[in-house]
Amino acid sequence: MSEHDPIARLVRELAKLPGVGEKTATRLAFHVVRSPEAYARELARAILDVKERIRLCDVCMNLTEASPCSLCRDARRDAALLCVVAHPPDLYAIERTGGYRGRYHVLHGVLSPLDGVGPDDLRIRELLARLQPDVTPKIDEVILATSANVEGEATALYLAKIMKPLGVRASRIASGLAVGGELEYADGLTIARALEARRPL
C-alpha cells in the first residue's frame, strides 16, 4: 500500500498507540473500514472531544471536563483522607474497587532520575499546597499508592520525607500476594512483603 493510502495512514496512526503493534493496528483499521460510517464519525468525535474538553482538575490534578472534578465536589467523600497515585488510570483502578471513599491527588508520573524525571516534573508542588496546616479541608492522612517497583517506592519514600514536617500522617498501600495466587510460584520479595503487611484476623 502507498503511504498516502487512507488505510495505510490509519494503520500507521493506530500503531502509535501504546501496546498496539502493526498487526493489531491493521486489524483495528479494517474494523473501522467495515463499520458503518456513523461509528467512524462517533469514534473520531470522541477522540477530538477528549483532546478539546478534558483538562486537569485544579484541586486533585485528575483528568476532568469540569474543575473541580466530580470526586473533589462529592461531599460524601472523606476530605481528611487523601490517596496519592502516579497516573489517572491508577485512580480509576482504585475507584473500581468501591472500597475507598476519600479524595485523591494525581502526580502524573513517578521519580525516575534515569529518565530525567525529577520532583519538579510531577504535581508535588500542588500536593504540598493541599497539605498546609492553614488549608481547608485539613488532611489528616495521605495514602501513598504508587506502584511497588523501584520508581514507585522511591517516589513514596520521597513524598513521606517531605510531608513529615507538615505533621501529616503518611501510609503506604500494602503489597504482597495476589488473591487467588499460589504461594509456591511467588517470588521472594513478594512473599517477604506479604509477611510484612500481615494483619490480625
BAFI-3210 file (N, C-alpha, C; in Angstrom, 3 decimals, decimal comma, padded with zeros to 6 digits):
// residues 201
n [1|2|3|4|5|6|7|8|9|10|11|12|13|14|15|16|17|18|19|20|21|22|23|24|25|26|27|28|29|30|31|32|33|34|35|36|37|38|39|40|41|42|43|44|45|46|47|48|49|50|51|52|53|54|55|56|57|58|59|60|61|62|63|64|65|66|67|68|69|70|71|72|73|74|75|76|77|78|79|80|81|82|83|84|85|86|87|88|89|90|91|92|93|94|95|96|97|98|99|100|101|102|103|104|105|106|107|108|109|110|111|112|113|114|115|116|117|118|119|120|121|122|123|124|125|126|127|128|129|130|131|132|133|134|135|136|137|138|139|140|141|142|143|144|145|146|147|148|149|150|151|152|153|154|155|156|157|158|159|160|161|162|163|164|165|166|167|168|169|170|171|172|173|174|175|176|177|178|179|180|181|182|183|184|185|186|187|188|189|190|191|192|193|194|195|196|197|198|199|200|201]
n.u [000,833|000,400|002,008|000,399|-002,106|-005,351|-006,014|-003,509|-002,471|-004,175|-003,561|-000,884|-001,156|-002,702|-000,927|000,804|-000,250|000,098|001,125|-000,006|000,694|001,800|000,226|-002,086|-002,930|-003,532|-005,676|-007,524|-007,841|-009,062|-011,395|-012,615|-012,957|-014,831|-016,985|-020,098|-020,514|-021,396|-020,407|-017,619|-017,552|-018,471|-016,428|-014,221|-015,157|-015,289|-012,585|-011,609|-013,146|-012,080|-009,509|-010,120|-011,797|-011,054|-009,287|-006,970|-008,003|-008,259|-007,847|-007,243|-005,709|-006,533|-007,766|-010,358|-013,567|-014,833|-013,835|-013,687|-013,303|-015,756|-015,210|-013,808|-015,777|-017,665|-019,419|-019,832|-017,522|-014,560|-012,876|-010,599|-008,890|-006,473|-005,534|-002,677|-001,760|000,087|-000,728|-003,666|-005,070|-004,506|-005,991|-008,587|-008,541|-008,503|-010,937|-012,720|-012,805|-014,524|-014,076|-012,788|-013,223|-012,204|-010,425|-008,412|-005,059|-003,256|-000,142|000,954|003,070|006,176|009,109|012,064|015,141|016,878|015,391|015,217|013,249|012,334|011,476|010,328|009,040|006,735|003,416|003,912|004,260|001,681|000,450|001,728|000,793|-001,854|-001,577|-000,872|-001,032|-002,932|-004,818|-008,071|-010,217|-008,764|-006,195|-005,668|-004,463|-002,302|-002,385|-000,011|-000,049|001,559|003,070|004,566|007,265|010,718|010,784|008,252|008,431|010,592|009,451|007,344|008,808|010,211|008,088|006,968|009,041|009,230|006,757|006,712|007,547|005,200|003,409|001,545|000,073|001,558|000,884|001,437|000,359|-000,358|001,602|001,919|000,950|-001,147|-004,721|-005,934|-003,580|-000,831|001,245|003,665|004,574|005,214|007,555|010,493|010,651|007,999|006,721|008,035|007,147|004,428|004,400|005,361|003,272|001,258|-001,838|-003,933|-006,372]
n.v [-001,195|002,249|004,905|007,076|006,093|005,901|003,791|002,726|004,970|005,199|002,781|003,311|005,482|004,324|002,389|003,864|004,026|003,104|-000,217|-001,242|-003,001|-003,399|-005,424|-005,548|-002,909|-002,957|-004,774|-003,311|-001,063|-002,171|-003,010|-000,560|000,294|-001,570|-000,984|000,845|004,161|005,995|005,024|005,396|008,176|008,818|007,707|009,274|011,788|011,363|011,067|013,622|015,174|014,411|015,502|018,215|018,934|017,808|018,409|019,266|018,761|021,438|020,972|018,166|017,294|015,353|014,024|015,756|017,109|019,249|021,604|022,149|018,532|015,823|014,025|015,558|017,384|015,875|015,687|013,571|012,167|011,416|014,081|014,379|012,377|011,399|010,026|009,343|008,948|007,727|007,997|008,878|006,414|004,756|005,880|005,364|002,583|002,157|003,355|001,597|-000,536|000,224|000,464|002,604|005,761|008,317|011,325|012,284|012,625|013,254|012,524|012,439|010,869|009,273|009,485|009,282|009,239|008,219|008,489|011,156|012,342|014,342|015,752|018,276|017,749|016,492|016,589|017,601|019,979|021,044|019,120|019,489|022,041|021,492|020,236|022,006|023,421|025,502|025,208|024,430|021,755|020,183|017,834|014,705|012,228|010,771|008,504|006,713|005,574|004,519|002,422|-000,806|-000,855|-000,001|002,783|003,637|003,049|004,705|007,187|007,201|007,110|009,523|011,385|010,857|011,729|014,515|015,326|014,945|017,168|018,642|017,488|015,621|012,459|009,774|006,942|003,718|001,792|-001,676|-004,414|-007,534|-010,925|-011,861|-012,129|-015,361|-016,268|-018,594|-019,613|-021,011|-020,212|-017,560|-014,824|-014,224|-011,578|-010,693|-012,480|-011,817|-009,173|-009,619|-010,942|-008,911|-007,089|-008,267|-008,852|-008,833|-011,414]
n.w [000,000|-000,703|001,063|001,268|001,122|002,515|004,311|004,994|006,231|008,445|009,764|010,379|012,168|014,238|015,125|016,623|019,107|022,564|023,221|020,950|018,175|014,719|013,553|015,177|014,836|012,113|012,116|013,656|012,005|009,716|010,909|011,440|008,800|007,875|009,470|010,068|008,702|010,570|012,984|012,652|012,515|015,108|016,645|015,815|016,656|019,429|020,048|019,344|021,133|023,608|023,413|023,147|025,300|027,766|030,756|033,426|036,776|039,007|041,669|042,416|040,302|038,545|035,412|033,830|032,817|033,928|036,389|039,879|039,816|039,701|041,777|043,637|044,270|045,561|048,409|050,088|050,320|052,237|053,250|054,729|054,174|051,917|048,881|047,119|043,829|040,940|038,233|036,230|035,372|037,571|039,621|038,636|038,787|041,549|042,241|040,968|042,719|044,714|047,387|048,570|050,013|050,168|049,161|046,252|044,808|041,919|040,607|038,064|037,107|038,158|040,236|038,423|037,914|035,930|033,641|033,525|035,104|037,624|040,904|040,230|037,885|038,441|039,967|042,581|043,955|043,953|045,529|048,037|048,609|049,203|051,623|053,568|056,878|057,261|055,321|054,195|053,190|056,107|055,825|057,191|056,793|054,382|051,847|050,235|047,172|045,091|042,568|043,357|042,479|041,695|041,030|041,948|044,695|045,412|044,923|046,789|049,211|049,034|049,042|051,578|053,184|052,623|053,484|056,179|057,923|057,843|059,489|058,699|058,580|056,952|054,969|053,483|050,717|051,074|049,873|048,215|048,097|045,404|045,312|045,092|044,099|043,914|046,505|046,161|043,669|043,841|043,925|045,996|047,096|046,909|048,647|051,040|051,376|051,660|054,107|055,780|055,577|056,963|058,763|061,693|062,298]
ca.u [000,000|001,097|001,954|-000,668|-003,361|-006,033|-005,932|-002,132|-002,318|-004,877|-002,738|000,304|-001,542|-003,125|000,259|001,496|-000,852|000,897|000,663|-000,612|001,671|001,295|-000,849|-003,300|-003,335|-004,155|-006,979|-008,402|-008,125|-010,057|-012,659|-013,193|-013,364|-016,054|-018,051|-020,912|-019,889|-021,781|-019,464|-016,340|-017,717|-018,552|-015,081|-013,420|-015,654|-014,889|-011,153|-011,474|-013,724|-011,111|-008,421|-010,607|-012,581|-010,509|-008,188|-006,651|-008,752|-007,421|-007,624|-006,574|-004,883|-007,063|-008,339|-011,770|-014,154|-015,153|-012,976|-013,177|-013,924|-016,876|-014,698|-013,479|-017,026|-018,539|-019,397|-019,900|-016,186|-013,798|-011,929|-009,387|-008,103|-006,010|-004,798|-001,797|-001,474|001,010|-001,386|-005,131|-005,594|-004,394|-007,171|-009,759|-008,425|-008,928|-012,375|-013,462|-012,973|-015,647|-013,736|-012,129|-014,169|-011,517|-010,110|-007,228|-004,128|-002,563|001,192|001,280|004,375|006,956|010,500|012,878|016,316|017,443|014,582|015,206|012,033|012,605|010,315|009,704|008,283|005,499|002,484|004,224|004,031|000,233|000,156|002,180|-000,108|-003,072|-001,261|-000,504|-001,914|-003,984|-005,702|-009,248|-010,302|-007,497|-005,924|-005,041|-003,655|-002,030|-002,059|000,881|-000,489|002,347|003,359|005,605|008,505|011,781|010,382|007,112|008,924|011,401|008,517|006,648|009,754|010,482|006,909|006,856|010,089|008,930|005,495|006,896|007,497|003,852|002,612|000,506|000,402|001,705|000,813|001,781|-000,502|000,308|001,874|002,169|000,377|-002,430|-005,817|-006,014|-002,234|-000,227|002,430|004,882|005,009|005,531|008,978|010,860|010,317|006,548|006,398|008,527|006,237|003,156|004,605|005,476|001,971|000,251|-002,772|-004,617|-007,667]
ca.v [000,000|003,527|005,545|008,078|005,372|006,189|002,653|002,682|006,105|004,842|001,756|003,988|006,276|003,414|001,689|004,762|003,862|002,184|-001,602|-001,613|-003,254|-003,227|-006,395|-005,080|-001,670|-003,353|-005,360|-002,212|-000,226|-002,843|-002,984|000,762|000,322|-002,388|-000,460|001,910|005,484|006,664|004,577|006,066|009,582|008,865|007,439|010,472|012,857|011,046|011,375|015,082|015,690|014,188|016,469|019,590|019,234|017,271|019,183|018,842|019,339|022,394|020,506|016,867|017,077|014,273|014,466|016,057|018,089|020,423|021,718|020,886|017,329|015,273|013,397|016,635|018,055|014,931|015,968|012,311|011,592|011,844|015,112|014,316|011,237|011,682|008,939|009,851|007,957|008,225|008,308|008,762|005,030|004,201|006,389|004,619|001,216|002,194|003,649|000,395|-001,450|000,695|000,379|003,807|006,881|009,579|012,145|011,854|013,552|012,557|013,089|012,399|010,244|008,894|009,899|008,361|010,014|007,687|009,028|012,613|012,802|014,741|016,282|019,413|017,261|015,891|017,537|017,550|021,326|021,149|018,249|020,155|023,170|020,950|019,692|023,072|023,407|026,509|024,925|023,604|020,893|019,702|016,431|014,024|011,088|010,620|007,133|006,734|004,402|004,325|001,008|-001,421|-001,034|000,879|004,195|003,877|003,048|005,916|008,321|007,142|007,485|010,959|012,128|010,699|012,564|015,955|015,603|014,791|018,448|019,211|016,815|014,789|011,038|009,120|005,485|003,106|000,647|-002,960|-005,174|-008,931|-011,965|-011,581|-013,020|-016,490|-016,654|-019,738|-019,223|-021,641|-019,550|-016,158|-014,560|-013,992|-010,227|-010,633|-013,208|-011,012|-008,029|-010,144|-011,210|-007,602|-006,403|-009,151|-008,183|-009,795|-011,927]
ca.w [000,000|-000,707|002,385|001,233|001,141|003,789|005,232|005,482|007,157|009,681|010,427|010,906|013,347|015,303|015,624|017,559|020,429|023,382|023,256|019,665|017,129|013,354|013,280|015,866|014,166|010,844|012,447|014,076|010,833|008,873|011,660|011,184|007,383|007,721|010,323|009,469|008,721|011,818|014,023|012,405|012,905|016,572|017,153|015,549|017,518|020,806|020,166|019,345|022,379|024,680|023,263|023,256|026,506|029,010|031,338|034,787|037,894|039,731|043,034|042,537|039,113|037,713|034,149|034,026|031,909|034,749|037,560|040,380|039,251|040,472|043,003|044,580|044,668|046,269|049,850|050,836|050,440|053,403|052,808|055,563|053,700|050,562|048,246|046,074|042,784|039,921|036,961|036,270|035,379|038,922|040,329|038,172|039,300|042,957|042,260|040,558|043,856|045,529|048,805|049,060|049,992|050,413|047,993|045,506|044,176|040,831|040,393|036,627|036,922|039,341|040,153|037,640|037,502|034,685|032,539|033,642|035,790|038,994|041,648|039,555|036,734|038,952|040,617|044,009|044,496|044,200|046,675|049,261|048,862|049,820|052,940|054,505|058,057|057,217|054,190|054,475|054,363|056,644|055,501|058,324|056,351|052,957|051,455|049,075|046,399|043,879|042,321|044,186|041,736|042,199|040,902|042,834|046,076|045,599|044,969|048,080|050,266|048,889|049,498|053,033|053,793|052,531|054,183|057,624|058,662|057,824|060,511|058,086|058,667|055,656|054,988|052,193|050,429|051,264|048,655|048,557|047,247|044,754|045,688|044,162|043,685|044,590|047,259|045,637|042,432|044,113|044,138|047,392|047,528|047,079|049,879|052,161|051,553|052,168|055,539|056,461|055,565|057,583|059,673|062,566|061,844]
c.u [000,870|000,972|000,897|-002,049|-004,042|-005,946|-004,529|-001,885|-002,980|-004,085|-001,532|-000,033|-001,955|-001,933|001,077|000,928|-000,024|000,285|000,025|000,496|001,031|000,139|-002,164|-003,828|-004,037|-005,549|-007,977|-008,800|-009,191|-011,403|-013,375|-013,713|-014,682|-017,247|-018,883|-020,213|-020,194|-020,822|-018,129|-016,417|-017,766|-017,180|-014,190|-013,839|-015,236|-013,419|-010,940|-012,017|-012,751|-010,003|-008,881|-011,204|-011,978|-009,317|-007,896|-007,574|-007,805|-007,074|-006,767|-005,671|-005,331|-007,589|-009,842|-012,261|-014,454|-014,254|-013,644|-013,969|-015,019|-016,409|-014,370|-014,733|-017,918|-018,406|-019,454|-018,531|-015,447|-012,694|-010,633|-008,451|-007,759|-005,169|-003,998|-001,465|-000,563|000,282|-002,902|-005,657|-005,498|-005,591|-008,407|-009,735|-008,886|-010,428|-013,214|-013,698|-014,172|-015,337|-013,074|-013,068|-013,516|-011,346|-008,802|-006,298|-003,330|-001,239|001,557|002,710|004,984|008,382|011,305|014,080|016,925|016,694|014,489|013,958|012,365|011,361|009,589|008,872|006,953|004,641|002,646|003,963|002,553|-000,191|000,533|001,296|-001,393|-002,843|-000,887|-001,516|-003,088|-004,986|-006,886|-009,736|-008,929|-007,352|-005,142|-004,111|-003,520|-001,627|-001,226|000,652|000,240|002,691|004,521|006,833|009,513|011,355|009,231|007,525|009,723|010,508|007,804|007,560|010,057|009,310|006,750|007,844|009,716|007,617|005,663|006,851|006,097|002,926|001,469|000,959|000,445|001,617|001,075|000,834|000,310|000,577|002,194|001,499|-000,964|-003,466|-005,921|-004,657|-001,717|001,090|003,714|005,420|005,412|007,030|009,220|010,469|008,816|006,133|006,836|007,601|004,891|003,262|004,664|004,123|000,870|-000,628|-003,475|-005,957|-008,685]
c.v [001,247|004,162|006,638|007,433|005,601|005,042|002,566|003,804|005,794|003,795|002,407|004,775|005,387|002,695|002,561|004,657|002,873|000,781|-002,082|-001,772|-003,120|-004,190|-005,952|-003,815|-001,972|-003,918|-004,267|-001,338|-000,870|-002,976|-001,657|000,841|-000,426|-001,845|000,591|003,268|006,220|006,285|005,303|007,531|009,732|008,648|008,678|011,623|012,634|011,372|012,891|015,703|015,558|015,238|017,904|019,924|018,756|018,097|018,662|019,529|020,248|021,922|019,246|016,512|015,870|014,870|014,644|017,024|019,387|020,426|022,596|019,695|016,796|014,618|014,452|017,351|017,177|015,109|014,700|011,670|012,197|012,808|015,102|013,197|011,441|010,518|009,505|008,724|008,583|008,740|008,193|007,319|004,353|004,624|005,580|003,180|001,158|002,446|002,428|-000,564|-001,063|000,724|001,605|004,991|008,214|010,367|011,664|013,013|012,749|013,267|013,248|011,931|009,836|009,374|008,846|009,128|009,531|008,199|010,544|013,170|013,072|015,299|017,423|018,999|016,637|016,952|017,498|018,907|021,502|020,280|018,934|021,344|022,694|020,495|020,745|023,127|024,384|026,286|024,077|022,991|020,391|018,217|015,817|012,903|011,092|009,176|007,214|005,444|004,316|002,848|000,509|-001,776|-000,007|002,343|004,536|003,944|004,316|007,143|008,362|007,571|008,984|011,782|012,045|011,619|014,037|016,319|015,598|016,114|019,066|018,554|015,982|013,333|010,443|007,614|004,976|001,941|-000,631|-003,599|-006,595|-009,855|-011,542|-012,575|-014,117|-016,971|-017,827|-019,305|-019,772|-020,951|-018,096|-015,984|-014,183|-012,624|-010,086|-011,321|-012,405|-009,829|-008,469|-010,423|-009,911|-006,918|-007,258|-008,348|-009,226|-010,214|-011,836]
c.w [000,000|000,676|002,447|001,214|002,495|004,797|005,824|006,495|008,493|010,456|011,092|012,178|014,512|015,925|016,580|018,971|021,242|023,398|021,970|018,631|015,760|013,049|013,916|015,204|012,848|011,090|012,844|012,884|009,952|009,584|011,410|009,749|007,189|008,500|009,591|009,615|010,025|012,956|013,879|012,820|014,429|017,211|016,976|016,464|018,980|021,034|020,213|020,628|023,537|024,611|023,511|024,627|027,817|029,462|032,732|035,787|038,660|041,136|043,058|041,366|038,278|036,406|034,310|032,954|032,651|035,974|038,611|039,834|040,179|041,766|044,054|045,087|045,543|047,779|050,687|051,036|051,635|052,959|053,605|055,120|052,229|050,040|047,076|045,105|041,733|038,692|037,088|036,192|036,752|039,767|039,937|038,672|040,756|043,055|041,892|041,720|044,707|047,016|049,387|048,922|050,338|049,124|047,366|045,183|043,156|040,538|038,917|036,384|038,242|039,143|039,406|037,094|036,182|033,458|032,590|034,305|037,253|039,662|040,941|038,343|037,136|039,631|042,136|044,659|044,847|045,385|047,975|049,611|049,553|051,262|053,971|055,653|057,987|056,083|054,651|053,173|054,786|056,333|056,643|057,892|054,837|052,701|050,180|048,287|045,058|043,755|043,170|043,351|042,252|042,170|041,845|044,291|046,365|045,722|046,311|049,225|050,231|049,418|051,013|053,742|053,762|053,217|055,700|058,384|058,720|058,846|059,971|058,143|057,263|055,844|053,576|051,964|050,616|049,911|049,077|047,576|046,667|045,241|044,635|043,685|044,499|045,229|046,634|044,380|042,637|044,323|045,597|047,911|047,779|048,371|051,100|052,434|052,088|053,662|056,320|056,587|056,192|058,539|060,529|061,981|062,959]
res [m|s|e|h|d|p|i|a|r|l|v|r|e|l|a|k|l|p|g|v|g|e|k|t|a|t|r|l|a|f|h|v|v|r|s|p|e|a|y|a|r|e|l|a|r|a|i|l|d|v|k|e|r|i|r|l|c|d|v|c|m|n|l|t|e|a|s|p|c|s|l|c|r|d|a|r|r|d|a|a|l|l|c|v|v|a|h|p|p|d|l|y|a|i|e|r|t|g|g|y|r|g|r|y|h|v|l|h|g|v|l|s|p|l|d|g|v|g|p|d|d|l|r|i|r|e|l|l|a|r|l|q|p|d|v|t|p|k|i|d|e|v|i|l|a|t|s|a|n|v|e|g|e|a|t|a|l|y|l|a|k|i|m|k|p|l|g|v|r|a|s|r|i|a|s|g|l|a|v|g|g|e|l|e|y|a|d|g|l|t|i|a|r|a|l|e|a|r|r|p|l]
***
